[in-house]
Amino acid sequence: MRLLSLDINNFRVIRKATLPLPDRVIGVIGPNGAGKSSLVEAIAWVLYGNQAARSGKDEIKSQFAGAGENCEVTLDFEVNDVPYKVTRRLVGRKEKAEVELFRGEAAESVGVNETRQYVGQLLGLDFKGFLTSFLARQQELNALSDLQPSKRRDHLAGMLGIERLDRGIIKLKEDLRLESRQIEFMEQQLSHRTNLAAEIERLTTHLGQLSGRQVSIETGVRNAEAAVKSVSDRAAQLQDTKSQWTQLTAQIQAEQGSLTSLEQRQADLQKEADKLAKMKTQAKTLAGTLQALPKVRRELEKHKAARSSVDVRKQIITQLEAARSDLKNVTGAIELGQGRLKSTKAKLKAIPADVAEQLKQTQSNLEDARTSFSRLKATRDSLATQADKLTRQVGQVDRFGPDSVCDRCHRPLGEDLPTIRKHLIEELDSLKKQLAEHDRDLLKQEKGGGQLKKQWSELDRQTKTRYEAEVDRIADEKEQATLEKRKTDLTTAVDKLTEQLAQTAEVTLDEEAHTRLSEQLAQLEEGQNQRQLLLGKLDRLPVVSKESTETKTKLNQAAGAIDKLNARLTALNYDQKAADQVATELVTAQEHLDKARGEQYAHTKDVEITQSEMNEKLRQKQALEKAEAELEEHQTSRYHREKLGLLMAEFRQHLITRIRPRLADLSSGLFSDMTGGKYSMVELDEKYNLRVWDSGQFFGVERFSGGEKDLANLCLRLAISLALTESAGLSRSFVILDEVFGSQDNERKELIIGALGSLKNRFPQLLLITHVEDIRDRVEELIEVRPTSQGYSEVIVNEVAVG
């Protein structure tokens, strides 16, 4: 695979960049955090999508992009001299992913899933394989030397893709365990065949015995049913006779009860007749006493008329006194209200009419001042945070000196220490000046805000006072109008009541005579009511006489009916003992029938259960016959899986045995070139420990200096990339080295760059990503990533901006 060009729009901190990628040693430099790694991430993202991103999809699009702008990356590349172009973009507010891939001018795939599958087939690599083949990081070089032997072997197996074969072997072993469990279960089930045959034979014999008992059970049921019918017929006849006997007995009891009621009614009527005779005598006596009633009523009416005139005059006097008192109170309230209204108007005149508008304007000015103060303070706090951070960084640099570690590559700063410290001091001084200027502005705004707040408080007080006074004025004026109307109404009422009092004459009332006449009239009216009540009751006297005669006739009729019913009851000749005997016989016959039917039901259920059990055993027999055939299939499958597992394990061992010498051979050539022939051979032992040939024998890399150790690991890492690209059929490819110069001196750096340049027949393109500035003149092509004051980064190729 060969890269041709990379076009970036709004990807992370890079707003726009178009990068030609020639077959040269390309250096990518810039300060930590500028976005160097974003260039590499863009290449992986355009090919493999969001799985290549360091964060979620929401953070891929540049935060500096406009609302209508998309995030878009286009990569032109070749595979086996065939040109391809792939474009991936995030579109719209929801950042929907779109991707398309062209082979020459023809579209090969459109869509996320289709393109991902196409890229995997085209390159012969998934995303992890792509990273292992084309990207080498400092952390991976450290891992190759620092890991324990077993973990180093696993790490290399993962990089070389052997772990996928291991996962296949593990999956095959799991399938084999499940197959063996299934076979064991089926063999256990088939061991029950002998017991099942014996059960089927037993159930067949039992069904034959049940069939023989069927006839005798059915005969017993029929005989019991006939006996029950015979006794039931006799019981029905006796029941009919008993029903007639019961009915006649009830009729006799009813007639006897009616006779008793008639006798009681006759006695009650006689008592009522005697009582009415006494009432007739009382009514005659009261009639003589009531002759004086009309005269007493006329005298009492005269006294009531005189009392009414007296009450009317008293009422007028009371109303007149109340009206005069209310008029006096209202007049006083009017005078008080006039004084209060005058005071309120004076208070209103002392406050400006536009005080509310003044308050509103002052409120707006105060809000503007608060907003400005908050913004200025937020900016000042941000500057203080940055200053604290820089102060800590300077302190760390001063404390540890050249051994201070870069927060990106975790390597000592070394010779870069003075430049970096000077840059940090300059930034810190600039921040302190800005902090002092912001503190002065804050103090000035705080003082102005205090004056505005006092002005606002005074205007707010005046506004509330004027509002309350205006409310009081309106209320007082309304109350004055109400009181004036009330005064007019009361004056009119006093005049009318005075006139009515003058027109009402005074009357003398005899209270003693009025009381005596009232008591006399009450006694006479009570006597009149008693007489009317007696006369009403005497109206019933003829009715009582007639009803007494009719009751005597009914008594004679009831006695005759009772005699006739007794004669019919004697003629029935009903015997209760005979009826009880038949009932006992019926119960016994029914018990015999229930017993016979119970035996029949039990026999039927026994047949059903036995037949159901027989059917289940036959079904189990068929299932076992089927399982016997399936068991043979599972045993054959297990045999094949076991053979396949052995073959895969042998193939894994063969693969490891073949790869280790190839990696050692590739690493030896690279290490010899990069050390100028000082070290000509390296090997990987059985534990994948890296060993270097020196002075006639192999030594572990821990014997050599840190720079030589890193160089050896770099050669091994490049050998892995070469091996993977060869296995994928990519004869000409590229490689990206991320921060691999951390511990190398200038001579080693020069040697590494020169050695990498000699690998163009294998890697036409080599991209070196680093924050080390002194490789600027040692690479064939230079790409710089520089942060801007606006927050995003610009990309410069050979001193020319490409954004």
Secondary structure as UniProt FT lines:
FT   STRAND          2..11
FT   TURN            12..13
FT   STRAND          14..20
FT   STRAND          25..29
FT   TURN            32..33
FT   HELIX           36..48
FT   HELIX           49..52
FT   HELIX           57..59
FT   TURN            63..64
FT   TURN            67..68
FT   STRAND          71..79
FT   TURN            80..81
FT   STRAND          82..91
FT   TURN            92..95
FT   STRAND          96..103
FT   TURN            104..105
FT   STRAND          106..110
FT   HELIX           112..123
FT   HELIX           127..134
FT   STRAND          135..137
FT   HELIX           138..146
FT   HELIX           149..160
FT   HELIX           162..190
FT   TURN            191..192
FT   HELIX           193..289
FT   HELIX           290..292
FT   HELIX           293..349
FT   TURN            353..354
FT   HELIX           355..400
FT   HELIX           401..403
FT   TURN            407..409
FT   HELIX           414..416
FT   HELIX           417..503
FT   HELIX           511..538
FT   TURN            539..540
FT   HELIX           541..572
FT   HELIX           576..674
FT   TURN            675..677
FT   STRAND          682..684
FT   TURN            686..687
FT   STRAND          690..694
FT   TURN            695..696
FT   STRAND          697..700
FT   HELIX           701..703
FT   HELIX           706..727
FT   TURN            728..729
FT   STRAND          734..738
FT   TURN            742..743
FT   HELIX           746..757
FT   TURN            758..762
FT   STRAND          765..770
FT   HELIX           773..778
FT   STRAND          781..787
FT   TURN            789..790
FT   STRAND          793..797
FT   TURN            798..799
FT   STRAND          800..801
//
